[in-house]
């Protein structure tokens, strides 16, 4: 039954993105189906947003359909299969371009169109070499997130069993499951790096594997012995990037008859030597500095640091700069078992949820927008914020700012508790909101850790709500927005909610 539902969702999406002949690539991340398109004009945006399984759409380097965690991993294979089946059977007729949208700008549809336009404008600004490089770095780490989440939850379960003294025979098995991936994460980073930057993926993994090999302890670099794993993911990233460049140089100069023997050998040899006698030490120093700085920042200026990080995360996402944090999160998890930054950054989502609830209550007559908010709030509580950002707060303007204020307040609360000695973090990256609870870990015990994180969420919700309720609208905005876009429709909440299909 579940498979039928996922296939039905894929079948509903396919014609609305122009059919199989309009698809150039298919991929997915934690929450989004990412589609490369030949002709953007063939996509029917409003019809896609109206699908029950679709939480929203986002335009970036690919066309991204937000389906939510878990769902996207099941729908994507069905979507790929449908595309292949359609291409094998016969060329599918191109879908007609959508009719020119005439939605009033004050309805949910109008705001969604404005949000898409803002996203498209931001996309053009984000197409700088530096931001494109950050996006490629993110592409290296995003495929690792499911394993980080799974192993992180198992690590948390193992910690609970250890503290309670339960099932002692199972604890070592859970420890092996939780730690196995992390002990080899450098290999996976090297593999993905070479693949992303145009090299042979397995050679990138082979060079990165040097970092975690126990025998490196017998090698001295810069006057001291190396440690297995020294440099971690940063060293693996640098080693694989070097391997790609060496491999490309070899492909250019090595005779074709000798390529299969010489190129892999030189790639691993040259990159390996540089890694052992340079990159591991330098990356190790950089990793240690990142960990030291993060802990110092929260221990000495926790409240202020949390306020800044929580308040600026949504704008960082808009600018595409949040992708630079992914290697930092991974490095912190590798060093201490959790990243202290993610719970603070998750407060931005709490501020967003509080702001959306305030918009709901401030606009009691706008049934269209209220329906969108009701549909998107469950995903927002679980940390999927795109529908609320691009469908509500960002196109409205002021509520986006007040959502950031809520995120800043929640971040300040978490930072202050950290400064007072309750240091904790997330054992994986990816989820936020309520979905982060199973991944929390810290030095003060699980009960205190959960209570502090829940308190931060509550502060973010309340401040985001209050800031938006009292300061999120001008009088003119309330006059323009607090109207029923369909005066002929009945005024009951039930009939208003029936006017537009839900987004989630």
Buried (B, 14 or more C-beta within 10 A) or exposed (E): EEEEBBBBBBEBBBBBBBBBBBBEEBBBBBBBBBBEBEEBEBBBBBBBBBBEBBBBBBBBEBBBBBBBBEBBBBBBBBBBEBBEEBBEEEEBEBBEEBEEEEBEEBBBBBBBBBBBEBBEEBBEEBEEEEBEEBBEBBBBBBBBBBBBBBBBBBBBBBBEBBEEEEEEEEBEEBBEBBBEBBEBBBBBBBBBBBBBBEBBBEBBBBBBBBBBEEEBEEEEBEEEEBEBBBBBBBBBBBBBBBBBBBBBBBBEEBEEEEEEEBBBEBBBEBBBEBBBBBBBBBBBBBBBEBBEEBBEBBBEBBBBBBBBBBBBBBBBBBBBBBBBBBBBBBBBBBBBBBBBBBBBBBBBBBBBBBBBBBBBEBBEEBBBBBBBBBBBBBBBBBBBBBBBBBBBBBBBBBBBBBBBBBBBBBBBBBBBBBBEEBBBBBBBBBBBBBBBBBBBBBEBEBEBBBBBBEBBBBBBBBBBBBBBBEBBBEEEBEEEBBBBBBEEBEEEEEEBBEBBBBBB
